[in-house]
Every structure is written in C-alpha cells, then in structure tokens.
C-alpha cells in the first residue's frame, strides 16, 4: 500500500490516513501483546516501531490533530529522548490514563483499538471511565503498514521432565476438568504462555529470558484440550489429551465451538477479542480467577527441590562474584582502569554459566554504581556504563534461568567507609528486610497485608520506596510470576505453604545512591494455621553498609542464623580463595 | 388479613402463604433496614419479629419446603437458642451466603426480596453469584402480616451549632454541588442518615445511641436539595437551600424528577429500590464513592476541638471509674458481695453522666470479666451478669455520645497477680497496640496496609484476633463511622490528616480471658508527606497485665510519654482520691 514508510513521522501520517479510511476518529495503542507479556516479541513492538520508544510499558492515542504518548514515572526521561516531541504530546500513564484523554473527546467519537492487545478488564474500565466514546475493534492495525515487520518467533519447545515438574500433564488436565465441572464451565480459555507451558510440561524460547512458547489453549471440561501453536515449535510430542491446532485457528475455533457453552477465563489477562468471539456465539461468559495461575503458584515438592538446587548454583556464582569484586575493584581502581558496570555484569553472567543447569539470565542484570543505583530500572549498556569506585555503593540485581528453576537476587556492596546518613537509611532498609523475612502470619494472609512490615522502619524516617516489596517467581518460567505480587496494592490471592516469592525492600536517593536487598523465599508452614518464609537465596549480606549497633538482638540473631546457613551450605561447594571470602563474609556479628 | 398471628410458627406459615399468593418460590430477608443502620429501629426488625432473633446481623431464606437462617460466628449460639430449630435450618452467613442457597435452587426460580433493605451492590452480587434465579422486588413484605408493628420513630431534631460543626450548611451544599458538577452528576441520592445529619448540621434521636434522623435526601447540582423526613421531627428550621418533603415521597420524587438526568449514589449503601426507581425513568446511573462519607470523615478544626473536649470529660469519668473499681473490688470481694458486670457498667455510665456535655452511651457497654472477656460482643444483662474477682482479668469497652463528639475506649484491668501465659500474650497485644499507635506512614496509606503492624507480635506467637483493628468515629454521630475501617479487608479510602480512628487490637482465649486495648486517635501530619496518630483517649493503661521486661526501650518510652500526657492533662481536672489514683497509675516504668 505504501512505498516508503521510513521515518517515524511517515509512519504516523500513514497511520492517520488508515484511521480516517476506516471511518474512525482515533486509535488507542499499548505496548502490550496478546499474551500480556512483560517483554513482547519484536513482532508485537508496534508502539516502538511507530514512535522509536524501547521501554516496556506505554500507551498512546492518535487523533487527526494530536497524538498523545503516556508513560509512568520510570520512563518519562526515556520517552522524551526517544519519541518526537513535535509529533507527540507526553502524559502520565497513571495520573492521566487513556480514559482521561478519551473523556475529553466529543460524545460519539469512534476510537479504534486492537482487541488482542487490550484485556477484557481494560475494555470494561474504558467503557465505564470513558462512557460515550464508541470503542471499535480493529484487529492488528499495523498489519498492512509495518512492512519490514519481524516474524513471530518459532523457537522449538523442550520438555520439562516429569521428575522435575512433579505432576504429569494428564494429572493437570484431570485436575482442571474437575475444577471446571465444579464451576459449571464447559471451556477454560487460556492466553498466558507461562500457564500453558506449566499445563503441558514444556518450556519455549520465543522471548529472551522468558522461556515461554507463545501460544493459546482452550481446555474443555470433557474431551481434548486445544493447543493453538505454530507447528514449527513442536519439537516435543503433543501430550495425550491435547490436540494441536494452527496458531491462527484460536479465535475461529472459539467462534465455531463455543455456542451454547459456558466459557470461563481470567479477565485480567484475556484479550477483549476472546470475549468478542465468545459473545458472537452467544456463549455464557464466566470471568473468573486464573485457575491455572493459582494452581501453578503452589509449587510441587519436585519443583521446590529444583529451585533449591538452582539457588545452590546461584549462590556459588554470587560467592565467586563477591570474592572477585572485592579483590578486583581496588586493584583496578589503583591502576586507573576502574571496573565498569557492563564488564561486571558480564563477569557475573560468566560465573552463572559455569553451572551445567544454567540457561540464560532471568532478566537484564541491574549493575548500578553510585547514583545509577538510584534508578530502579537501570541497566548498564556496553558503552558509557558507570565506573565502580570504592567510595560508591554498588547495587546488583540479577538472576538466572536454570533447567530446574528461576532465581532472582539483589545485593548491595560497599567497598570502603559509608557516610553516616547512608548507613542510617540503609539500616532501616535492612530492618524492614529482616522484619518481613522473619514474619510469621496466618495461612491465607494476602500479600498486601505484609507490605508495611518491610516499609515501617523507612516510614519512621519519613522515607519510602516506589516499587513493590516482592513478587512470585516461576519454575524456569517468568521471574515475575503472577499472582503473588507483594506491595501496597491490594492482592486478593492469599498465601499458602509452597508459594514462591521475593522480598526486596530498597531505598533510592536520586543523584546519589541506591540500596536494595532481595532474597527469594519459599512460603512454609510454621505451626498450625501459620506460615513463614524460608530463604532460598544463600548469598552473604554485606554488613559494612549498616549500623549494626542500631539492630535489636533479634535482628542480629536473624542475620547470624542466615549467615551460618549460607556458610554451612555453600562453603563446602567452594574452593580457595572464594571459600575464604565466604567464610569472612559470614562471620557472626561481634558482641556489642 | 390474619386474625391471630401470635407465634413464630404462625408467622412463618402466614409468610409462606403470602409468598405463594404472590407467585413466588421464596423470599430472602436481611436484618438490615433501608438506611443500612448498624442498629435498626424496632419498626424494621422484621427478621426478629419472624424468628425471635435479637442479634444485629442475619440473613434468612424462606422456601415452601424449607427455611434457612444464616448468621456469622458471633451469633451461632444465640441463633440456636432464639430461633426454632424445627422450623429453621442454620447456616453460616459468610461461608454459605444467600447466593449459595439460591444457586442450589432450580433455574428460573422466582425469589422475592425487599428492595429497600438490600443494597445495589448486594443485588449486583446476587445476580452474578446466583445467575439463573429470578429476583423479584417485593416492597415491605411484612406490611400486612405484622399487625402490632411498632411505628417508625419520630424523635425531634436538634441543631449541631455551627461553631461546633465548623462549616455552614450553605458551604457544604455549595461544595457538594461543585463535586457533582465535576463528576457530571445532576443528582446525588443520599440514604445514609449520618451523612444527612452532617450535611444539614442536625442530630436526631431515632435509634438509641445513634443520634441520627432517619431520612433520605436528594441533592441537585443546581437548585434546592430535597429532604425526605417525617415533619414531626422538624423541631429545627429546615436549612436554606433545602426543601422538606414527606418521608414517603422519596422514591416517587425520583421517579417524577430523575428522567434525563445523571444520578450518582454510593452503591455500597444505597437501596436497590433507588436504582430500580432511577431505571424506570431512564436516568443515567452513576455508582460512585460516597462523596459525603469521604468529606465527613475529614474533621473540621472545630469538630476536632469538640472531640478533644469530649475526651477530657471521658478521661475524667474513666479515671473516676478506675479509682472506684480498684478501691471497691477488694472490699466487695472480702465482704462476699462481689461487684457484678451490670452494676459496674452502671457506675461507669454514672461517672460519664457527670459531664454537662454527655448525652448517652455511644454503644452498649461491654463489661466482661474472666471468660466473658473472651466473647467479643458480650454485654452484661441485669440478671446473671458475671462477678468481678481479683483473680480475673476485666475487660471494659465503652464510650459516650457528647454534644461535641463521640468517644470509644477499651481498657483491660488486673487486680492481682497475672498468670505467666496470660502476661506473655497480653504483652504481644500491647506491643501491637504501641506499634500501630506510634506508626508513621505516607499520606494516602490505606487502612488495611497498617493492620499487620498491630497483629505481627501476636502472629509471632501463632495467635491472632478475629475482628478489625480499628474504625472511624463520628462527631456525635455513629461510633462506627465509614469509611475508615482498619482491618485485614482491603479498604480503598486512604488516610489524611484530620481523620478519626480507633486502634484496638486484642486477644481472646475462649473460656478463660480476653484483653483489648483501645485508643481513639486523630490522624495528624508528621513531616512532609507523612502521617501519624495522636491519641485523643487519655486513660491510664494498667501495666500490671504485662511483662515490662519484654518491652524495647522505644516501647517503654512510648508508654511513659503517653502516661505523662495523661497525667499532665487529666490530673489537674481531678480531686483527691481520684487524682492520687491517676498519679499512681501513670508512674513511669521503673528502669530495668
């Protein structure tokens, strides 16, 4: 249709012509894909193609006479740098969301949206918050105009062996059919790739660091499950009780088979297009909690053993890293060849690669020195990354995808004397970290109920951090796994023994320094009706950052017990000189 | 219609005949009235009339062949004692709610309900959770069969003087009209009597201890507000900008005036009948946060001064009570004429009555000794109330309605040595109480985020309490004022300086003892962007219950600071010997 759409401004004017040609007054866009992936495959980075923005979350609105680009606080600077301020007006994604801009339009305005990229819940909210606007589905608006669009990935599947998964596909299918019968649901529509990977005991490689097969599935209370997946990916046998279908057949299958049925789905993640396809058939829609999301969060004993094994490997790598860093930093600084963050991140990756079970990072390593540590989502680039100096605090948040589990750990290091004010605040972070790690709480407690325990010591100083306190972690799946995000926002999914979380309070002093401490923990029973957290992460905590005299006896005991365990489990797996470093790093706190 | 409906079983069979005569298969009932009062007037105690149940919360279902009576854990024993188990089957209100029983009926079943007594949200949930059941509005099903029904109360209004309210009715009306215009709402329908009392700067007396005028109001973005109230109550002038209407004209007025308008209301409290009346007119319905509920919760400086004045009066009464109790208990026990709970509650009421500002209790006094203290909702009766003994722990939760504010305080007393295990648990309650009282937290923090701070010390012992940790308190209005309930349940109404709460953790050991500590607190600014709690309650805490050696220095300091303030503010208002008692009761904790 277009001969040469080369620049962002060409792209925007072409898009405007398309919008007008469809009889619409505008289009709303999201960086999300149909799977609500945290990282979309290149094929689905439509907002990036249109605007040049490379961040992971933005919404955009294009009207004939204006275009609006919305990001949250994390991405304000980046959007201003990457997106053309002459063509786009910037706004705040949370404070002035899409609905805010739609409300300002004339009643009856017709606005297009891609029904695969917006969820059922999002559409419901838009209909409510921008009542009067006519929202018109427009499947894949970029199909025609994005000419050199990357293909959808076709990474081959691999099996998650049953002795590591702990449950057969057959048992999972039988369980789900039982749940569906109890809920009077004939169909369960599943669009989250990690849920599908878990159900079918497979892993994929369609998105870096997210070992997922991008696919859809529809489960039936009676009869086979339908798996909509590119056949090129099927390097493993399709499980018994599952029928493979072409990826493209997903919505047509629903339209052909859902009539007269009751179809359940998780409206927080399911594309609006699914609800539209079901509505066409007259199927009874049953928005529901994510059945598979909840079942997957309760790890089997085989999965738990895998996480523990992965954390031993991770602890060895982190010990090697800690020893190397402590030794190398002063040498390199003295010879005027300071370490830079990019190099340091690479060295850490190298240590992880020494495990035969290691596959790839579980997310982009945050290696951030001094003021970079205050940028929560900082990641060093090959060129121009920060230089580590003994006078600065160094924050490192990293993790690995292992065949048997996923890890996520943050440690903050000091290499010399720490300023009193930094030490004072860092100690509050440590106190909050310990308070939550050591907490005991009733079974079923919801994650948000625990959040304040980690924040209270910072709050007492009039300080806070602007991110969650923890999140679920997948089993060689997503490092941020639903539904157990632990933060200020209400989370109705209660905790039970076998859940997997991180605990990661921090503090960020813009322009100066940042600290975060993060352990991955398993939720375990602690007496009848009560739970606690058992650490999986076995990495020394650098105590030189803290005012140890400000800790209570209980807090000191917690650290000593933790360090004793790190030493007992990890030291035997290490050789000199890393073993010596670990033994020094896990010394008991001297009596006060 | 019926000549002699005298016994509960007559009433039930008559009701069944009425249900059948209307072509229905059943009726659902609630103890709630149209105002969602915590205490309904006698006229609206339909479930009580039908069954004999006197508790404040129950739901019931009557079908042709069965009748089901639902209460929560508090009322299980009482329901079994008061309600005929031959006629009624008992169930759990939370675990197996009305929808559970409706789901078990055949599809297409026609079930009646009184649309004034069920809220918009309740009906929406029933439609969703019991899809397939046909819910049929049946206004006031008891109108014909309850022959000796009490009339609606007609207590005269009194003014809340402007110098105590702090805002004129005109300013409140102008504010509300501004809010409505901003939200594009033409009408605001208000059915909560405390919100109406606050808007019109009046108080009523329709329900004991709840100084409310039972009435409805509809506010217009332009033009006068309509106040639907029995004219017999209008002992004060109707404010300017307000038109009085007969109480019965409420729904007809909506039906006659809402057409073409946008009508906003709080669906958590508004009767389904309002939504039905609006729907008839085709008005656009705008379910919304309770605008007046939120505005009322932010106390004016005049209201805050009133609460403080009321708490001085309350503290004097509580000091007199503490001194009397401490003196009298051993004397009466020694002479074999032990005090009983009823008498003690009466003496406390007598001390409160000595204030010229005192009107009545703000709720039924809980005076509970020994094992009675483990019953959260215990209230002594004139006959057979428990006897106070020095060997028992005594829990007293009481409060007053004063002209200038409402109070609510709980103290637990020991009169002799306390068993080690009781002391151990009581100390955890105290630690949680102090942790929350002393907490600092960001402005906008939601009440549920703070709940765990009060529970964590009990959780650490594997213990918990099964009630909320705090609630809002009205200004000579409801002692349980929305929206700031502080508990485990998510509460989206953030805290700001000027809010009014209680903090009241406890512990209850069934069959043995109970403890609760409760202070009323004002939310105050504590540095930029942060808040804290300032105590209004100035009543000594009986430290003989606790293991003071288990407290941290900070916890001891908090108690000492609090007691110093109690002594400084209250001792000068007392005479010998109460003053001496207070000075002893507020001694600093001895150095450890």
Boltz contact constraints between the chains, C-beta under 6 A:
constraints:
  - contact:
      token1: [A, 440]
      token2: [B, 459]
      max_distance: 6.0
  - contact:
      token1: [A, 440]
      token2: [B, 460]
      max_distance: 6.0
  - contact:
      token1: [A, 441]
      token2: [B, 459]
      max_distance: 6.0
  - contact:
      token1: [A, 442]
      token2: [B, 464]
      max_distance: 6.0
  - contact:
      token1: [A, 449]
      token2: [B, 452]
      max_distance: 6.0
  - contact:
      token1: [A, 450]
      token2: [B, 452]
      max_distance: 6.0
  - contact:
      token1: [A, 452]
      token2: [B, 449]
      max_distance: 6.0
  - contact:
      token1: [A, 452]
      token2: [B, 450]
      max_distance: 6.0
  - contact:
      token1: [A, 452]
      token2: [B, 452]
      max_distance: 6.0
  - contact:
      token1: [A, 452]
      token2: [B, 453]
      max_distance: 6.0
  - contact:
      token1: [A, 453]
      token2: [B, 452]
      max_distance: 6.0
  - contact:
      token1: [A, 459]
      token2: [B, 440]
      max_distance: 6.0
  - contact:
      token1: [A, 459]
      token2: [B, 441]
      max_distance: 6.0
  - contact:
      token1: [A, 460]
      token2: [B, 440]
      max_distance: 6.0
  - contact:
      token1: [A, 462]
      token2: [B, 527]
      max_distance: 6.0
  - contact:
      token1: [A, 462]
      token2: [B, 530]
      max_distance: 6.0
  - contact:
      token1: [A, 464]
      token2: [B, 442]
      max_distance: 6.0
  - contact:
      token1: [A, 490]
      token2: [B, 490]
      max_distance: 6.0
  - contact:
      token1: [A, 527]
      token2: [B, 462]
      max_distance: 6.0
  - contact:
      token1: [A, 530]
      token2: [B, 462]
      max_distance: 6.0
